[in-house]
Amino acid sequence: MEEKILTTKKNGMAVLLLTSLLYLAAVAVCVLSSVSMSNDITPLNITGLVLSIIWLVLGWIPFAGLKVLKPQEALVLTLFGKYIGSLKDSGFYFVNPFSIGVNPAAKTKLSQSGDVDNHSKKDTSIASLLGSNSLSLSDESSNKKISLKIMTLNNSRQKINDCLGNPIEIGIAVTWRVVDTAKAVFNVDNYKEYLSLQCDGALRNIVRIYPYDTAPDIDTTGDGKADEGSLRGSSEIVAARIRDEIQKKVADAGLEIIEARITYLAYAPEIAAVMLQRQQASAIIDARKMIVDGAVGMVEMALDQLNEKGVVELDEERKAAMVSNLLVVLCGNHDTQPIINSGSLY
């Protein structure tokens, strides 16, 4: 389906004024003809009365062709089932009164910006008091318009297994907009639901490629080489791949994906405690390794300086005892209690 942009002139105000004046004229002619016929029935009076009554009965039809568009709104029009074009520029238009606006996603309410329910309790109560359905007709007409604004879809969190099989919970926010109204309306059944489903599918496809945290021998780029990609450490790259994946799926629906962002990322509750212990153990091991490396360096430096300055001569046994004592002092979790040797060194 190819989009047609209507270049209809914005003559809605002129048609509104003309139709209103014709209504007033029809009322005046009807009254004058009725008064004249009470005195003398002539063909002119009969013709004026008939024409005025016909206009009073059918004169409302041009009002159905009046369309008002605000900035960043569009209206897809069909005439007896045939697509005739789209209005995308703001203004007050007059179109074929028998054409109707089409928007299959008008009543779809997702967790996204722009999906606001216009039927407030106050308006409903006023409409019921007036005994009129004008409010619902107005809302139905406005819902047929398609928003061209940038919108944000925030799907619910999903539980997905990463490439190592660990269940994680992840949520994304997708910024999107409609760029082709004809494709959005006619190529898919409901472009909002279609976008939401494609976001879920793309999220699963990409997340299953990455581990939650950096893992050895994992290829996340598809080049056959292990890399350090992860959901936690490569969030920008993951979000970009999710955005590209969604864009390929929704291109036929006339939608443009501007950006995708990870809004929530965590291990699933059933393994969160275990993974926390694993991270703590890994952190303790790394810290111990750093302490030991530093302690060995300090012991080596102490022995070198003692030997270089000739402060004391130590045999291998005494060197081993000194190294042991220094390592205990430097690597211990608690402060050591010093013991002073007041006797001979040997």
Helices and strands as residue ranges (DSSP letters): H 12-39, H 43-58, G 61-65, E 66-69, E 73-79, E 82-87, E 91-94, E 100-101, H 121-130, H 134-143, E 146-147, E 151-154, E 158-161, E 167-178, H 181-186, H 191-207, H 235-250, G 251-253, E 255-267, H 269-309, H 316-331
